[in-house]
Amino acid sequence: MLSTPVISAPPRTRLSSRSVSTLPTRLRPPDLLRITDQGASDVLEGRFDHLLPDGGLWPTVERWAARLHSDDDLDVWLISWVPDRSTELHDHAGSLGALTVLSGSLLEYRWAGTGLKQRRLDAGDQASFPLGWVHDVMHDPTSATTGPTLSVHAYSPPLTAMSYYEVTERSTLRRTRSELTDAPEKATL
């Protein structure tokens, strides 16, 4: 469990006064950002050393992940990112998400409606992902950090599915498949 309570959010909030639907979770993006920040702090302070790879040797060929917290509202993960691997362009189905970068740098390629936009996230940076956010995340090859980039991710409600996409020749987005999952995005070549 994280060192501070992870769920202190208000009840589900309406999206607008005209909306009849509610968010799929009582946690909001700012809550998830706070949770990933606390999770990152806990990892850096050694509270999760028992979950780290044996001997402190991070895998250098494949991505690695460990679940830091799980309950009905939330999953929190520590993920390592290695060169030459990406997640593929994807969304988190009905889950909101957020991350905090612990070390190194990540590149995120986000679908912006007519093409992909890139942003770099360095150690200490945070990002949140609303419903419908389609992106690909990877280790930044220009990062000066030796070893993998590390980040803490929170998903609420916990992941149950992910959809994967491709950009067409007409600069539109096409879903290629959906997969049931309870783990963060998988690594691909």
Secondary structure, DSSP 4 states (H G I P E B T S, - for coil): --SS-S--PPSP-BSSSS---B-SSS--HHHHHHHHHHHHHHHHTTTTGGGSPGGG---SSS-EEEEEEE-SS-EEEEEEE-TT-B--SEE-TT-EEEEEEEESEEEEEEE-SSSEEEEEEETT-EEEE-TT--EEEEE-TT---SS-EEEEEEEESPP-EEEEEEE-TTS-EEEEEEEE-SSPPPPB-
